[in-house]
Amino acid sequence: MVEEEDLYREIIVDHSQSPRNQGTLEKPTHQHHGYNPLCGDEIELYLEVGEDRIQQVLFQGSGCAISQASASMLTQQLKGKTTAEAAVLIGTFKDWMKDRQAQECPESLGDIEALSGVRSYPVRVKCALLAWTTLEHALSGD
């Protein structure tokens, strides 16, 4: 039987080797480049937002498996959400990643729970957060 920790590792490996929603948009309504100077991870996030709803989201990036898997999982969660719902999702994820005492992953994060092991390694938390902070900047127009 596959243990929970092994399953989580499989999800991260799958998303990093076969990222979902990878690519660029020709005319994004929102775009932002994220960079982690500590390790060199990079994410370029492209969004098409219409009527306050995320209609399309793609990313390009390079870096560790955690940053790429996190970006892939994030993009799966975003399609069809309003920008307000996306902001709540960002806050929920960031709070959960930074609270190493939290036992349970918020249900709203779904498969993103696979990143739970990262919380034990503060330097790696920045890798997992890169796509999320990039999204935050893209939506705020920074």
Buried (B, 14 or more C-beta within 10 A) or exposed (E): EEEEEEEBBEBBEBBBEEBBBBEEBEEBBBBBEBBBEEBEBBBBBBBBBEEEBBEBBBBBBEBBBBBBBBBBBBBBBBEEBEBEBBBEBBEBBBEBBEEEEEEEBBEEBEBBBBBBBBBEEEEBBBBBBBBBBBBBBBBEEE
